[in-house]
Amino acid sequence: MIWNNQSLLNLAGFSNITFVESYLIIRNNNALMNIAGLNGITSVGGHLYIEENNSLENIDALSNLISIGGDLKIYRNQVLLTSLACILKDQVLNAGGVGGSIEISENLCDPDCTCY
């Protein structure tokens, strides 16, 4: 869990991780603008939640992610474009799949993706 770190600026210290055995929760990190450092992750065994990160602008660092064993929830990220969340969802669904439910909501709406 990467949770409630109000001055966290980056995730560079996680750059050697390729697999998360259980949950990956990135929540309420108000200074975090991107999740660079998670580039090596290809699989999350449990849920992946990215929620309530008020400065998070992109999630491109998860471009190597191919499977999620549990739920995928990306919501309440005020400046994250919904289309970026949809790109990640489609990427994972096309590669390996999501074992649970998918929720993408209350992010910044844009014309490239339907707001859920």
Secondary structure as GFF3:
##gff-version 3
##sequence-region A 1 116
A	DSSP	beta_strand	2	3	.	.	.	ID=ss1
A	DSSP	three_ten_helix	12	14	.	.	.	ID=ss2
A	DSSP	beta_strand	19	20	.	.	.	ID=ss3
A	DSSP	beta_strand	24	27	.	.	.	ID=ss4
A	DSSP	beta_strand	43	44	.	.	.	ID=ss5
A	DSSP	beta_strand	48	51	.	.	.	ID=ss6
A	DSSP	three_ten_helix	60	62	.	.	.	ID=ss7
A	DSSP	beta_strand	67	68	.	.	.	ID=ss8
A	DSSP	beta_strand	72	75	.	.	.	ID=ss9
A	DSSP	alpha_helix	82	95	.	.	.	ID=ss10
A	DSSP	beta_strand	97	98	.	.	.	ID=ss11
A	DSSP	beta_strand	102	105	.	.	.	ID=ss12
###
